[in-house]
Every structure is written in structure tokens, then in C-alpha cells.
Amino acid sequence: MALKQVSSNKCFEGFQKVFEHDSAELKCKMKFGIYLPPKAETGKCPVLYWLSGLTCTEQNFITKAGFHQAAAEHGLIVVAPDTSPRGCNIEGEDESWDFGTGAGFYVDATEDPWKTNYRMYSYIKDELPKLINANFPTDSERMSIFGHSMGGHGALILALKNPGKYKSVSAFAPICNPIQCQWGKKALGGYLGSDVSKWEAYDATQLVKSYPDSQLDILIDQGKDDQFLSAGQLLPDNFIAACTERKIPVVFRLQQASCFCNPGLLACCFGYDHSYFFIATFINDHIKHHAKYLNA
């Protein structure tokens, strides 16, 4: 499959590139970012896939997360695809920020008019890795996945639905129980129809209950002052409880900031939120988490 290079930038002795290609699964042109560390010039490298959240493109992670130095040091290729099909001319695809364009939710849609193009699950699981492995110096047996918010949901379900495919998984502020939150109900209902039993196949909290073994080390970082946590959109407690019951190892870190400001100032202290400032703060920990398994 032909790749068209869109951009290339030298970064920590490696290269951050963006490519465009025609997707067979999504039936449209798609872009993805790929960081090639210095090690990729002389040998094959493991691949770490990043899935972004609602409204994002491939650009958000590669320009805001600050992952390049750690990826270079650990010799990891990092791939960051777009979050949905683009320009499919589907009625209603651009009407809201949390459904349609920029909101593929990493599922394979079964409902009209979405089912022809909105197949992000199969794109991430099958088409994109084949494309990456065919065109770049990858070690196809060493692959991991992580993501943020909607992308954290995507990373968790891909790891849980495909035991052994990914060496490790982690997430920042993931949507952990989408069948119970408004974002999830809107997206899953729209893409999959009204049968809630079909939604459960894309819900990490449901999937972990039947995960076949405990050989999956999960890392989750969550900002204490994340506005979507308090709004009940993320529901990490439900996922943690399900993991505990199944004895699936999960490290959940509720991150909060220390306050050093003048006590007389009102509302001067805020903790970590849902933004890329939060992601950039802890991204090195996640790269190290994956490198431990990918370079073992």
C-alpha cells in the first residue's frame, strides 16, 4: 500500500514523520504520525501505538506530549494515528464534537450510515500494523499500546480483546466503562445500535471480567482535578474493581499537584486535569513502562 510522506522533522537524533495513505478499512485517506528513533537506522525496533482522544488528529500527541526523548533513549518506534475517518460525506458526521469526525471510539460500526467507514477497531488492530510492519524497520513480534481518554478506552479494549497481541498497555484518564457514561452511550448507541449487549464488546470494565489470564500489567494515570472524572465520564473505579476481582495487575495513580502559593489567594491551586499538560508530565513513566516489556 502506497504511503505519501507529509512531513519529516529531525528530533532527538531520530525523525518524527507524518504519512498519508488510502485505507481499505475506512475507505478514505488517513494520516498517521510515526517517530523513528536513532536505533531504527541500524536495526529493527519495537512499536508502541498511541491512540488519541475526542476531537484529536495525529498532530496532538506528536506536538504536545513530549515523548520523543524517552522514545529515542529506549529505541521505540511510536505510531500515532488519527482518531476517525475523515471527509466521508456522511450526513451528520460533523454536527457534534463527541460523535462522528474526530470521535471514532475505536469500534467497528454496525449501523447505517456509519458501518462502511467507521471501522477504527479493525484499522488499529489489523490494517495499520500491517502497513507499519511492511514499510518501517519494526520487530513485528514486539508491540504495545497506550492512549488518552477515548484513546485510553481504545488501548484498553484492544489489549483485552486480543490477549498476547500487545506486550503491555497503559492509559491516561481513560473512558473505562463507556456503557455507563454519556459519551459512551452516545457513541456506542450511534455506531452499534440499541442492543446494549453489543456495546459490552467494547467496554473495558466488561471485557476484563472475562479476560483469560492475569499476564497483563496495566498502568493508568488519572488527574485528580480532571473535569471529566468529576462529571462521571471516565469511571475508573468500576474498572479497578473489575480488575481486582479477576486478579488482573493494574497500577492506578490518582495524580494531584502540591500547592506552594499564598494561602490568602483564592482558587490558586489546581491539580492535574484532562489536558496534554497532564500527559506531558507523566509520559516518560509510560514510555518506561512499555520499554520494560518491549525490550525484555
Secondary structure, DSSP 4 states (H G I P E B T S, - for coil): ---EEEEEEEETTEEEEEEEEEETTTTEEEEEEEEE-GGGGTS-EEEEEEE--TT--THHHHHHS--HHHHHHHT-EEEEE-SS------TTTTSBTTBBTTB-TT-B--STTTTTT-BHHHIIIIIHHHHHHHHS-EEEEEEEEEEETHHHHHHHHHHHHSTTT-S-EEEES----GGGSHHHHHHHHHHH-S-HHHHGGG-HHHHGGG-S-S---EEEEEETT-HHHHTTSS-HHHHHHHHHHHT--EEEEEE-----S-TTSTT------SSHHHHHHHHHHHHHHHHHHHT-
